Amino acid sequence: MTKRRQRVFICIACIAFCATSQLSGEDWPRWLGPDGNSITSDSDFNPKALGEKPEVLWEINVGNGFSQLSITDGRGYTLGNNKRKDTVYCIDVQTGKTVWEYTYDASSGQYPGPRSTPTIDGELVYTLGEQGHLYCFKAKTGEVVWEKNLVDDFSAIPPSWGFASSCVIDGNNLLINALSYGLALDKRTGKIVWASPKGVCGYSTPVLYSSGKKKGTLIFGEKAVYGVDRKIGKLLWSYPWSTSYNVNAADPLYIDGKVFIASDYGNGCALLSVTSSKPQLVYKNDKMKSHFNSFVYHDGYLYGNDGSPGKGTFRCLEFSSGKEMWSKNLGFGALIAANGYLVLFTERGYLHIAELTHTSYKEVAKARVLTGTCWTPPVLAHGKMYCRNSRGNIVCIDVRKEDA
């Protein structure tokens, strides 16, 4: 082999290696991960790397709030509130250093700070604040492309604890849980595509689904769950679901013509068949009274947290029947899944990693990674875990495989 060919071969090998390394992990570009279902296939994840004393790569503070970190191309985006101002952060996830930030005036009520998580769509990122401040930024520079306010521009009425929906991309549309059962904007301009009637929204994020030729979105409203034609905003069906304080916050789950919903305040959970214009109740029980945390579905079984702040139990239910398969009293918390494992994050800052199985709770690792109140689900991207508390402390923990 000539030296020139040898150099070319080495360059190609290096490029291939870098590409393979980059593809081995997975980004987390929106609320609840790549597909909005709390599941990632990040192959860099080694659950036993957590250990009793996890390796914290960096820690930062972004201000009060409950926003997850959304991650693509080595950058993370999140929101926080400090002294009646919201700040959108773009962070270098290798170092934790701020790349750019954007601040605007925003008052904050009880449990202060933004609830929504940024949504990354190619070169753009979308954010929604507690008081309805909606922005589209250029992801690289933080330049504002357009801005709106849900209250001022669309006459939306905020729920008691502020807007909490994250934005969902559907083609050229931006879907938001606002008004009675949703709002769709042109993602390029912020102009209205369709709007549901005036009313108070719920706290969950829209969930996209397909049923035959129908392309719908699930909207958990103030007092009902809705199926909406996501292209034109036509109401397809609704099912009444009222709770104390009108808190419908956990994202609904759609599986093969059935919708699972859950709320706290004693209401419990239900499975609905939505194959016709009138939903049919399959079952209702009190095994999954989810205050605001969403669920993981895997191979016919559902995993979630039954409880409210201060107390809670992680449970596994058979999806089709609601039968309890196992429970583990770890306290109130959120969960995600990755490569055959559940990652459970409690409000007291403990990470628990267990096997993703319906037969029993099988823990493989545990560590405390934060103090304070931790209500935000963890994020896993490229072998790194990102955890946040309500005061805005974010830790980046190395949970990579040794050869990653």
C-alpha positions, 0 to 999 in steps of 0.5 A: 500500500502506498503512503498516499493510499495509507493516509486515505485509508486512515482518514476513512477509518477515522471518519467511520469510527467517529460516525459510529461513535456519534450514532451509538448514542441518541439525542433527546430533542424534546419533552420525554425524549426522541418520540415523546414516550419516555423511551430512548434507545441510547446504546451508550448507557451502562446502568451499573456505571451509576454506582454509589458515588456517581461521576458528576461531570458538571453542575449548573444552576438555571433558575427556578422551574421544571423544564427538562434539558432538550439535547441535539448536536452537543447542545442542551436547551432549557428554561428557568426563572429568577427575579421575575424573569425567564431565561432560555439557556443554550448549554454546551453539554460537554462542559455545562457552559452557556453558549447563549441565553435569552431573558424576558420579563415573566412573573411567576406564581406558586411553584415558580418557574417554567413547566415546559421543555424546549422543542428542537426542530432542525435549526430552530428551537421552540419554548413556552413560558408559564405565563404564555410567552412563546418563542421560536429561536435559531438554535445556534445563535439564540436569534429570535425568529418570531414570538407570541403570547398565548394570552395576548395573541390567542386569548388563551386562558392560563390554568391555575398553575400556568401553561405547562404544555411543551410544543409538539412538531407535526409537519409544518405545524406547532401543536400546543395544549391551549384553549379548550382542546388545542392550538396549532400554529405555523411553525415558521411564522407563529400564525394560527392554523387552527384553534379550538374554542376559548376555554381553560386548558390542561397541563399535559403535552399533545400526543400524536396518534394515527388510527387508520387514515385519521391523524389525531392528537390527544389533548388532556383538557381541563375536564376531559380528554379529547381526540382532535384531527391534528390537521384541521382541529376538528373534534373527533371524540371526547371523554369527561374526566374531572379532578379536584383543582382541574389538574389533568397533567400526565400525558395520555398514552395511545396504544392500538386504538386504546387511550390510557389516562390517569390523574391524582386527587383520588381519580385513578386511571382508565383505559378507553377504546376510541375506535369509534366517535364515542369512547368506551370505558374498558376499565377504571381503577385506583392503581395509577393515580398519577399527579403529573408524571407520565408513563412507560409502555413496553410489551403490553405492560405500563410503568408509572408512579401512583401518588402525589408530592410527598408520597408515591409508589412505582407500579407496573400494570398490565395494560389491557386489564389494569391488573397490578404486576408489581409495586415498589414504594420509593416515593413520588417520582418520574421515570424513563426507559432505556435499553431494557432498563427503567430509570426512576428519579424520586422527588428526593433526588435518588436515581434507581435503575431497575430491569424493564420487566413486568415479573418483579422489581429488580434493581441494579443500581441506586444513588442520590444525585441531588437534594431539594425537590426533584419533579422533573423526569431525568434525561439520558443522551449519549451515555450521560444522565441529566437531572434537575431540581426545582431550584434549577440545579442541573447535574450531568452524570456519566453513565457511559459504557467503558468503551463508549 
